[in-house]
Amino acid sequence: MTDDLERIHAINEAIGRGDLDTVSETLDADAVWEHNLGLGTPEEGTYEGREAIMQLFARILEPWEYIHMDAHEVQERDDGTYLVRGEMRSKHRTSSAEVRTSYEQRMEIEDGLLVKGAMTMGQFGEAARVE
């Protein structure tokens, strides 16, 4: 469990640094990622395979100066998956404002690699805040 939690934190920290090479190394070749399902966002969808997931992450990160995910809660669930909830802070390259929104991730780690993940942003009782 401790190794799995370290892997989840490493993935989020690498995304925050824009370090896509490290993120790629943490994904199983056949990983599946569900992004903002049901929210109607531009990148909403299910992405299958490391290459498709990495293309998604590259598109998401490109316009942002930074994206930091601060986990407030991490739970191991009975089915062996992890639920991560927290706040995401980000700043678009064309703005001086910082955007803050809640997020939730569900992650499944096998043999040290992410095999299934899901991320949903901003639907936990509060809208994104711009500061």
PyMOL commands that set and color helices and strands:
alter all, ss='L'
color gray80, all
select helices_A, chain A and resi 2-17+20-25+50-61
alter helices_A, ss='H'
color red, helices_A
select strands_A, chain A and resi 27-35+45-48+64-76+82-92+99-110+113-121+129-130
alter strands_A, ss='S'
color yellow, strands_A
deselect
rebuild
show_as cartoon
